[in-house]
Amino acid sequence: MKPPVISFQQMKSLMPDEKPASASSVRWLAELCGVAEASAPLPRLASEMLADSECTAPTRDYIARWMRNPDAGSTFESRTSLLHELPDEAAISLLVQRGYDGLIYPTEDGIAGHVFFQRHDSEVNAFSVAVTECFRGGRWWATFSLDFVAFAASASCNRRASVGTGKNHVARLLVKLMQPHASSIGWKVNDNGWIDFVK
């Protein structure tokens, strides 16, 4: 039996109301931590871009490219291997229904990178952060990752977020950036990559 396919316009009704009041509201954390890249674009939600007729095709192609080339042995690869048999639109539709979404960074020339995440009830777990090759070498990766944490914290339904495991080098660096500011924000930033939001 084939899984049901919903349109990209219908996807928005499946998602919690987690969009920040404005896109600029997510950059505050990177600025606080001193790693905000002034030239980095502001993000848009992947599900929002898929529902925007002007962005649907390039966003779908970008997501599909990453979806069909996961890190070997990753949890995402094991959980989504069956989706590879489906057309892009059907596969991405099922990902959205399973709580997957992302922050995507559009530029005039394409997409500068992303943070893909999955929602689990009151938790949000980032599992893929990427910066397009031409923008690598700076602090864009940190800017994007901290945007994700700020985004996750802005939704009242989220109690905590993960930027990776304590064994992950990038996660350790992000934890190190956030921990000096944790008490002033009212968060608990754990060494294992989890950030608990005090609501």
C-alpha positions, 0 to 999 in steps of 0.5 A: 500500500502506497503512503498518502502524499500531501501537497507542500501547501498542506504541509504547513497545517501539519507543523506546530506554530514554531515560526519566530515572530521575525526571521531576524529574531534567531540571530541574537544568540550567535551575536551574544556568543560573538560568532555572528557572521554579518554576511550570513543570510537569515533563515527560512523554514524548509516547510515554509519554502516548500509551500511557497510556489516561488521556492518549491522546486529549488527547495525540494531539489536541495532537500532531496539531494541531502535526503538521498545522500545521507552520512553512511551509518547515520541514524537518518540513513537507517530511518529513511532508507525505504523513502529512497524508492519514492519520488522526491515530493512523496518522500519529502512529504513523509519526512514532514509528517514524521516531524522533520523540517529545517532552517534553510539559508537562501541567497540570491544565487542559491542556498548557502546551507541548512540546519535540518532537525526533527521534532519529538514532542517537546524536543527538537534534535538537529542532525545535519548542519551544512554550509555550501562550499563557497561559504566555508572557512568562516563562522557560518556553521556556528551562526547557523547552528546557534540560529537553530537553538534560538529558533527552537527556544522561541517555540513555547512547545519546545522544552529542550533541543540538541545540537549533537552528542557530546562525542561530536566535535561541533557539538562540543564547540557549540556547548563551549560557546553557549555555556558562559551565557547560559545562566543569564538566558535561563537555560541549562547547557549540558556537555552532552549537547542538550540545551534545556530551556527554562519556561 
